[in-house]
Amino acid sequence: MPNRRRRCGGTEGRRWCCWGWPSPGFWRCSPWPSTGGNALVQRRRAQNAADAAALAGARRLWEIRRAGGSEADLIAALQQAIDAHGAFNVEGQPNRFEAVYVDEQGNPLGPVGGGIPGNARGVRVTVINRFDAFFAGVFGFDPMEVRALAAAVYRQAPACAFALFAEGALQAKFALLSVGGGVHAGTDLTLRWAGRIEGPCEYGAHADIALGIICAGGQVPAPFQPLPALYAPGDFAPGGPLWNAYAGDRYCLIPEDPHQPVVLDAHPAGTVDPLNGRCLTVQGGQRVRLRDGLVYVGGDARVIRSQGRATIRATLTLATTGVLRLDDPDNAYELVPALRDPPHGAPLLVAGGAITITTPSQWQWEGLIFAEGGPVALSAPIAWSDRGAIYGRALELKGGQLNLRFDPSVCPPVGARVELLR
């Protein structure tokens, strides 16, 4: 028997198609919308599903970064979003799709299912829609296929808008002051003696700004703003969300005498080693060796080097429920945060009380200095950070030179915006 044939004719909007065999002359004809029109409808269905899946995947990726979860959760979110738009196959199998992780610009990083890359900010989804053309199942024509692609990413909204923030008074008295960001004082703002603020100089009550200080964003009266709740010391305690989020070494120190600070010593001689992943009760007079990692202190703390002259270097995130002092009389400090990733920010020092930093040499740091329940006092000949911020109930900063480049990502984001990439 000769092969089946199809003939179509007519005008757009009223097309006729016939299927049959020229010999023995059997034909079956029906009005049929164009195959292109049906494909367009199916393409639109698939595109809606791809858009929904990409948005759901990027949102779930953000949630995994922020609160935990697995890659299986993300894959399930993709499948659920696609399934909500109906079936996209002719074999009765689960809807088919392909997905890859993308960075913030939409560049592909790797397949979903192969592990979440550290710089992944979203997903790119391809929905595969196989459908029968009209009467294809009757006459044996192969199904048609369209593919729809969509990519979505999350963009974080940082909680910090200023390089220096004081709920109350802010004093910054340096021979040379260079701040790559704005400053905010809830009450009085004092800036001395020369330099530049690359942003607004906001104040709530009164501004005393030396003539040698340039405020690129102007001197701006501002309404009261409470100190943002960026972190609480308990977040870093065992079982807390940031303790759980950190994969490196974690130390918990509890002073036996709550009136005595825990002394963290950068010189190992005569010190007690902290316990990784466990709490150590520190007796009065004991010094604990300063280790890299996340350090939680259930009380007051002090960071020094008891012997020799050398820069105190550490990669740590240090949180205390009480006051925190870094006031070595002989040595400089060079600190970077251990916990530093986009969903959690880059906290360096967090205290439930005041933070005092005093050094006769250089104070160099990266990350956020945050005093939840007290002021931040800083005194150093040179204070320098190429990625940092200082937040406290009040700020009293003084010395020879402050060079601070503000980076809002040192603060934890308050949320995320998920958007499609077009």
N, C-alpha and C positions, 0 to 999 in steps of 0.2 A: 504494500500500500504506500502511495507517495507520502512524503512528509507533510505534516500539518502546516498550514500557512495562515497568515493574518493580513487582512487588508483593512485600512482605515481611510476615511475620507470625511468630507463635510467641512464646515467652517468652525472657527474657534467658538466654543460655547455650545455647539451642536455637532458633535462628531459621532460618526458611526464606525464601528469596528466589527469585522466579520472573521470568524475562525472556521476552518474546515479543510476539506480535501478537494482539490480541483477535479479529481476523478475518484469516485463516480459522481462528483458534482454536489456533495453535501456541504452546505454552509449554514452557519448560525450567526445572526447579526443582532447587535444590540446597541442602543445609544450608550456612549462611554465617555466620560470626561477624559481629558488628555492624561497620558501617563505622567507628563511633566507636572500637571496640576496636582495629581495625587502625591507625587514625590515631594512636591513643595510642602504639602500638608504634613507628610511624614517627617520631612526635614525639620519643620517647625516644632513638631512634637518632641523630636529628639533634642533639639536645641534647648527647649524649655527644661527638659530633664537634665541636660548637661549643666545648664546655668544653676539649677537648684542643687545639683550634686556638688559642684565646685564651691558654692557658698557654704553648704553644709560641711564639706570637708575642711575648708579653711577655718570655719568656726570651731569645729571639733579639734583641729590641730591646736588652736589657741587654748582651748580648755585643757587639753593634755599638757601643754607647756605650763599652764598656770596652776592647775590643781591635780595633775597626774592622770594617768590612764595609759592605754596601750594602743598600738597600731591597729589591733583588731577592732577597737572602738571606732577608729576613723574609717576603716573599710566598711564596717556595718552602717555608718552614717551615709556613706556614698551609695551603698546598695539600697538603703531605705528611701533616700531622696529620689532615686531613679524609679524604683518600684511604685512610688506614689503617682507616677505619670502613666502607669499602665504597662502592658506587655510590649516589648520591643523585639520580638522574634517570631518565627513561624514554626519552630521545632518544639515549643512547649518547655524549653529550658529556661533557667534563670536569666534575667536580663544581662546582657554582656556590656562590659565597659572596660576601658583602659585608663590608668591614672598614673601620673608622675608627680613628684614633689617639685615645687618651684621656689626660687628665692623671691625677694621683695619686688624685683623688676620683672618677674615672670620667667626667668631663665630656668630650664629644666635641670634638676639635680640628680634624680634617680627614681626608680619605679616605686610606687606605693606597694608595700609588702616586703621590701628589702631593708627596712629599718629607716627611722626618721632622721634625716640629716640635721646637723646642728643649726644650719642657716636656713632651713626650710621655713617659709612664711605662708605657704598656701599649696594648692594642688591644681593640676590641670587634668581635666576629665574628658575622655572621648566616649560618647554613648554610641553604640552600634545598633542601628534599627534596621532589621530585615523584615520586609513586608511583601505580601503577594500583590502583584498588579491585578487589576480587575479581570476575573475569570481565569487567572493564571493557574489556580489549582484545578480548574475544570479541564483545561486544555494542555496542562503539563508544562507551562512556561516556568523558567527558574524564578525564584523570588528576587526582588530587587533589594538593594542595600544603600542606606545613607548613613553618614557619620557626622556627628555634631560635636564640636570641641568648645570647651569653656575653661577659663582659668580664673581663680579668685585667690586673693591674699588677705591677710589681716594686717592692719596698721595700728600700732599701739598709740594710746594717748597718755603721754607721761604726766605724772602728778606734779612735777616741778616746773615752774616757769621762771625761776630766779637763780642766779649763782649764789647770792647771799640773801637769806630770809630770816628776819627776826619778828616774832609776834609783838615784841615790845621795841625797845631801843636798839639801834644798830650803830656802833662806832667802829670805824676802820681808819686807823691813824698810821700811815706808812709814808716814808720819804718818797716812795714810788709805788703807786697803786695801779695795777692793770687787771681789769676784770672783764673777761669775755662773755658778758651777759648782764642782765639787769640786777638791781638790788632793791630790797623792800624792807622798810621799817614800819612797824605798826604804830609807833609813836614818833620818837625823835631820831633823825638821821644825821650822823656826823661823818664827814669824809675829809681826810687830810692826807698828804699835803699837795702832792702832784700826781697826775696820771689820768686815766681814761676808763670810763665805764661804758662798755659796748651794749647799752640798753638803757631803759628808763631808771631813774633814781626816784623810787616811790617812797613817800613818807606819810604818816598819818596825822602828825601834829606839827612838827617843826623840822626844817632842814637847815643844817649848818655845813655848807659845802665850800671848801676852799676854792679860791679863784683858779688855782692850778689844776683843778679837777674838771674834766669834761664829761658831761653826761650825754652820750650820743642820743639817747631817747628822751632827753629833757628831764627837768625836775617836776615831778608829777604828784600832786596831792592825791591820796588814795584812801578809800574806805577801809575799815578794819577787816583784816583777814586772820582767822585763827591759824595757828600752826597746823599744817596738814598732817593727818594721821598716817604718815608714811610707813612706820613700823612700830611695833611694840616689842620690848625685850623678850616677852614670853613667846613671840613667834620663833625665836632661835633656840628655845629650851627643848630638851628631849621630848619628842612627841609633837612639837610645834610644826607648823607648815613649812617653815624655812629650814628647820633641822632635818625634816624628812626630805626636802627638796635637794639638799646638798649631798653629793655622792662621795665627797672626799672625807678626810679625817675630821672627826667631830669630838669636841671636848666639853665636858660640863664640870664646873668647879663651884663648890658650895663652901663658904667659909664656916668653920666651926664656931667662931665668934663673929656674930653679925656686925660688930662694931669695928672689926679689923678688916682692912682691904686684902684681897687676894693679890699678891705681888707676882707678876709675870716677868721673869728675868731672861734677858737675851743671852746671858753668860751661863753655860750649863753647870759650872762647878757648884756643888752644894745644893742643887735644885732637886725637886721632886718631879718625876715624869707624870704628866697627865695620862688618863686612861682613855684610849680611843673608843668612842661610842658609849662611854659610861660616865657616871658622875663620880667625882673624887671629893671627899671632904678634906678641906685644907685646914690644918691646925695652925694656931697662932704662931707667927715667926717663921713658918715655912715659906720658901720661895718655889714657885712652880716654873718649870722650864717653858719658855715661850716657843710654841710650835706653830707651824703653818696649818691652816685649816679654819674651821668654824669653832669659835670659842664662846661659850655661854658662861657667865658668872652670875650666880644668884646672890648678888650683893655688890659691894664696891670693889674696884680694881685699879691697879697701878701697873704701868709698863715701864721698865727700866733696864739698864745693863749695869750690874753691880760691880763688875771688875773690868778694867781696861778701857781704852778709848777706841771706839769703833762705831760705825753707823749701825743703828738698830734696824735691820732689814727683816721684813716678814711679809708673807702673803696670807692674810688672815681677815676674817670678819669677826669682830669682837663686839659682843653685846652684853651689857651689864644692867641689872635691875636698879642699881644705885648710881653713884657718881663714878666717873672714869677720869683718871689722871695719867698723862704722859708727860712727865716732868723730870726727865733725867738731867742732872746738873752738868754732865760732861759730854754727852753724845748727841749726835744728830739722829733723825728718824727718816726712814724711807719705807713706806707702807703701801701695799696694794691689796684690794679686797680678794678674798678667796671665793666668795659667792658673787658671781657677776654673769648674769645672762639676762636677755631682754624681758622675760616674764617676771623676774624678781628684782631687777635693778642691780646696783653694785654697792651695797652697804659696806662701809669700812668700819666705822665706829657708831654704835647705837647705845644710848644710855637712858635709863629711866630718870636720872638726875642730870647734874651738870657734867660738862666735859671741859677739862682744863689741859691745854697743851702748852708746854713751856720748854724751850731748848735754847742753849747759848749758840747753837749752830744752825743747821738747816732743817726745816720741816718740809718734807716732800711726800706727797700722797696722791692717790687716785681713789675716786669713789666718793660716797656720801658720808658726811659727818652729821649726825642727827642726835640732838639732845631733846628727848621727848618731854622731860619735866624740869628743865633748867636751862641756864645759859651756856654758851660756848665761849670760852676765853682762850685766845691764841696769842702767844708772844714769841717771836722768832726773828732773827736778823734777816732770814730769807725764808719765805713760805711760798711753795711752788707746786702747782698741779696743772697738768695738761688735760685733765678730765675729772672734774669734781664739782662739789657744791657743799655749802655749809648751812644748816637749818637748826634753829634753836629758839627757845623762849626769848632770848636776847643774845646779841653778839657783841663781844668786846675784843677786837682784833687790833694788834699793834706790832710794829717792828720796822725793819729797814725797807723791805720790799715784799709785796704780795703780787704774785703773778698767777692768776686763776683763770683757766679756760673752762667755761661752763658747758656741761653736757647733760641734757635732761634725762638721758637714758640711765644715769646713775640712780635715779629714783624709780620706784616700782610703778608700772603703768596702772592707771585707774580703770582701764578698760581697753577694748579694741574695736576698731571699725573694720568690718569685712566688706570688701568690694570686688566686683568683677573687673577684670582687665580686658579692655577692648582694643 
